Structures are given as structure tokens and as C-alpha cells.
Amino acid sequence: MRRQLFICLLLAGVTLAIYWPVRHYGIIYYDDPLFVTENAEINSGLNWHSLWWALSGVLVANWHPVTSLSFVVTHTFWGANPGAEHLVNVVFHAANAVLLFLVLNKMSGAPWRSAMVAALFAWHPLRVESVAWISERKDVLSVFFMMLTLWAYAQYVSCPRHKVSGEIRISTLRNTATEDGSNIEHRTSNAERDASRYYLLCLFSFALGLMSKAMLVTVPFVLVLLDIWPFGRISEFGVRSSELKSAPQPRKGAWPRGAALRGFTPPIFKQLLLEKWPFFALSAIFSGLTYALQKSHAAVVQLARLDLTDRISNAITSYLQYLAKLFWPTKLAVIYPYPKSYDALEVWLMALLLMAVSALCVCQLKRRPYLAVGWFWYLGTALPIIGLVQVGEQAMANRYTYIPLIGPVISLVWLAADTFKTNFSRRFLLVPATVVLLAASALAARRQVQLWENTVTLCEHTVAVTTDNPSAQFCLGVGLEQEGRLSEAMVHYRIQMALSPLDYRVHYSLARAFGKQGRWAEAIGEYNAAADMGANPDDYIAHLNFADALTHLGRVPEAVLHLNEALRLEPDSPNILNNLAWLLATSPDPNVRDGKRAVELAERACKLTQYKKTIMMGTLAAAYAEAGRFDDAVATSQTACALATVAGETDLLKKNQELLNLYQNHQTYRDSTDKPGSLTQ
């Protein structure tokens, strides 16, 4: 027990030390804003509305209610605090390492081998993307529930009385002939009750894992592999594990005569599969749901853009590239561009290599069953993300290895331990070699963590280690833009345009940059260019920014049309509500103004931001004034001034003080688009 506690503390402690710097890191402008700063439901904290959204809403083309709820909860306690979100990911990752150790040790009874697997899992540089990227909360959460699923399954299998197709394993009842029959029946009933509880816990944990990330659809396949080794429930392969200390072993004479030679009969193997039908059913449901959602949100790349031959080629090469990065984790990037072409001969050779390794593992099934289990764990769990159904623009991603590479690591650790165990002279090399390997892995991971400090450092590295990477250029441009380095950002936007001329998003980025420079006519030109290229009409952010450009050129009625469309697409966006309310309250055009609706929109924006945003409160005050409610306008404007004072927003404080004087004199405000100081954003 002390040894297990020491290993758990060591795993958790070193993992926290590796990732400790992330508590000071910001967001990555590649999905993170949707989880931290730009999501109204998350920003509102835990309430009935946000709870319903978490359970029913779709975020980034996925339905993962547990993950969404985790962001709502963390935001309730810490607000829009990237450092806190980072630390939540780290804590879950450390917990996953500890759980992986406990699960493997429970199943195999080999603590040091299990500790080695867990350490390599936790401290490998490939894990950094899943931990240091806030958006990948779904990775660490889903594996947390996956580990609980495996632990519950191990408990279920190791119950003292366990039935498999009418065959009963008995490990605790001894000398049954001399015991009272009622006592035996009582013990049997308790054991069956315990088995049922662990089975339901296993199924429940699996469901929570799927609701964190649908990649867990392959877990039932993993359970079948574990039945082969280390549980040894499929004895026809001759792999009933002698290492399985916690699992029950049949007493002498408990197996049917000749079972050791002929193994389980087909009905018993069938029972093992039937035992898992609820797991396979859940996997089928979530697979269909995920595919439908991603296809409806244009996340699935169609065959017309990426034919089946290229997908198969990418899948084969990715299998080997992931393994290569396991052994030599260099040139790790957040975005790997899709290759322009594949060498057919290389692809065939790689396919033959994969088949050869598979055949070798099958041949070693009786002697070294862990080789086949680990290898097919890798091939099977990587199947949803290997690219046969291409989701997104990346050819591969480091975060996709979070689950699959556990399998090869198990195989390699057990193989190394068995090899050194048979050679006494080499056993002395095992400990120092292990220490060096783990130290090198931890240091490499710590170095990789430092690249995730901000978007610019991360994407500059990605651009440096990859070639012709338009997505990385785009992301780098966004990071530079957020730092106020507009000229540099526009250089990278234009590089992206040269690499990917059909991507309309770059026109939106250039338009936004032109707007920040006050070059509104050029900004509108870029928006029109995006529309001519068939830009997504459901992009509410594009409508929001286009409206801003039109407003600055005095084309307010057109701006209102775009804001109304943006509001239809995203009815709970505080920015859209605020900007539309401002125009309806302050426009010089009487055909645009609508005080009553402005109040409704502004009150909604303030409610979503918990009445804590100076800009939103200033807009609400202007709306009250336009509606003739000057007492409310004065009180709200005073609140806006107080918020600006506390937040140190000197420009907004000055502006709201000017407006307060107007409201006190029962005057409304009319916004001239050629004047600075608008409260809209």
C-alpha cells in the first residue's frame, strides 16, 4: 500500500511540476475564445439557462455536455481566467496518470511496470497539446472517465463469483461440500450484487466519457482486448494471465474437463460479446450523432475535396508517424498541413509494415499476449481520428494520441521487462535506463509546454517546423493582431492568402485589421471579396464586424440589417445585442431609431454579462434615454461611471460622464459616425 501511495504521489507531483507554468498562460486564438471569452452561456456562469445549454447545445460542431458543463462550472468560480482553466486541465491530466497506474496495477499485479506506463503517458511531450490547450478539456475529461470505466470493469471481472455463459468462477468459497448451503447461497447472492453494481458503474462512466468526447466509442473494443490479456477470459488463446493477482482464478476442477486444451466454447465467447452489447450500442449512437453534427456544421471534409485514396494514404502514413513521434518527439506542431500528394510506393510499404507487425503480434499471442493487446489497442482506438472520415483541415494532430499510444507503451514496457528479467546481467541496466528515459521525456515535455505561453510563440514554432502551412499562418496573424502588431499580422494573412487562395476567412481577417487602422472602405472591400468567394452566410461574427465597418462609413441602415442577421444566428451574443441596441438608441436617422427595442436588447446584453460591463451599461442608459425613461438613464449611467472607475477605463469614464450630463438635462444622445468615442464594440 505504501508503495502504491508513493508511486501515485510521484506521478501527480512530477506531472504538476511539468505543467505548473501554464497557470500564467493566456488563451490560444484557435478555438479557445469559444470556450473562455466569447461564449455567452459560459460567461453567464452556472444557472438554469447555462445548464440547459450545456446539456443540449452544440459547441464547435460537437455535442459534449460534460465538457461544456465543466467550462460553465469553472467560469462560475474563477470567471474568464485562462490560468484557472489551464490548471483544471493539468489536475485532470495528473489524475489520469494516477488512475492509469491504479488500473494497470489492478489488472496485472505488476506495480513497477504499471508505473512506467503511467509515467510515460503523463510526461511525454505528445501529451502537452491535450493539457496546455484549454480547448482540449474534452481530452483529459474523457480519459478520466475512461480510466474509471476500466477500473470498474476490472472490479466487475474480479468479483469472487463471476458468471460467463453458465460457467462460474469461485475463488473465495472453499470446502463448499462442508459448508451450509444457505451460507453459500448468501455469499453467491452478495457477489452477484457486487458484480452488477460494478457493471452499471462501468457503463455509467463510459456514458460520461462519451459525453466528454465521442472518441471513446472504441472503448468496448478495448474491453474485448482486456478479456484476452491480462484478464485471460478467452482461454482458447492460452493467455490466462498468471500475473493477474487481483482477478479470481478457477479452483482445481472448476473448469469443464478438457477446457485447458480446447478453450472456451463458441457460446462462451459469444457471451463475452453479449456482455458488452450496451457498450457497443452507446458507441453506435454517439458515432452516428457525432458524424451528423459535424457534417451539418461543415466540419467533415467531403470526398469531392479529399478523395478516398488520399484519405487511406493519410491514415496509413499517420499510423506510422504517430509511432515515430512516440520514439522521437521532435518538430511537434499544433497544426500539421495536409500533404499535397503521396508517394504510392511509400504508402504500400508502410501498409505492408503495419500488416507485418500485426501478424507478428498475432503469432506471439500465446507467448506474449500483451504485444497483440497493445498493438491492436493502438490501431483500434486511433481509427476514429485517423482520417478515413476527415474532420477539419489537419492531416494529423498530437492530441489524437492521448488514448491510442497507451497501447504501444504497455506492449513495450512489458516486453522490455520480460527481456531484462530473463538476462540477469542486464537487469542492473534497467533502473538507470528507466530513469534516463523518464527524465528526458519530462524535460522535453517541459520545453514543449513553454511554446504554449501564447498564440504567437506557439504558431511561430509551428510555422518553423512545418512547410506551406496556411492555417498556422492564419493563427499567427490572429495572435499578432491581438497583440496590436497589425502590420506583422497582415503580412501573415497575405501569406495565408497565397498558400490557400480559396479560403475566404483571410478576407475577414484583413477586413478586421483594416478596420482597426481606420481604413473602413478597404475593410468593406475585403468583406465583399469574402462574400464573392461563397463565404459562410451563417458566420455571425462576420456579420457583426461588417456592420461595424458600415457604421463607420455612415451606412447605418445596412449595418442594422447585418446585426439583425447576426442576432438571428446567435441570439445570446452580448456584443451583437449591445451594438444593435446602440444603433437603435443613438442613430441620427429617425427611421433607424427604436427606443423600445433598444431597451429590450440592451437589458438582455447586461443580464448576460451580469451588469458588470461598462460598455453594456452605457448602451442601456442611452436606450433608456431614447425611450424617454430619463430617471433610469441617469441611474444606469451613474452605474456605468462607477464600473469604469473601478476598472480603470478612463476613456469610457469620460464618455459616460458626458452622457450623464445629457440625461440629467432630459436630452438623448445622437452618435455621429465620424466622431470617436462610440460605446459600441
Secondary structure, DSSP 4 states (H G I P E B T S, - for coil): -HHHHHHHHHHHHHHHHHHGGGGG----TTTHHHHHTS-HHHHT-SSHHHHHHHHH--BTTB--HHHHHHHHHHHHHH-S-HHHHHHHHHHHHHHHHHHHHHHHHHHH--HHHHHHHHHHHHH-GGGHHHHH-GGGHHHHHHHHHHHHHHHHHHHHHT-SEEEETTEEEESS--SGGGS-HHHHHHHHHHHHHHHHHHHHHHHHHHHHHHTT-GGGGGHHHHHHHHHHTTS---GGGS---SS-SSS--PPTT-SPTTHHHH-S-HHHHHHHHHTTHHHHHHHHHHHHHHHHHHHHTT-BPPTTTS-HHHHHHHHHHHHHHHHHHHHS--S--S-PPPPS---HHHHHHHHHHHHHHHHHHHHTTTT-HHHHHHHHHHHHHTGGGSSSS-BSS-S--GGGGTTTTHHHHHHHHHHHHHHHHT-HHHHHHHHHHHHHHHHHHHHHHHHHHHGGGSHHHHHHHHHHHSSS-HHHHHHHHHHHHHTT-HHHHHHHHHHHHHH-TT-THHHHHHHHHHHHTT-HHHHHHHHHHHHHTT--TT-HHHHHHHHHHHHHTT-HHHHHHHHHHHHHH-TT-HHHHHHHHHHHHH-S-TTT--HHHHHHHHHHHHHHTTT--HHHHHHHHHHHHHTT-HHHHHHHHHHHHHHHHHHT-HHHHHHHHHHHHHHHTT------TTSS--S--
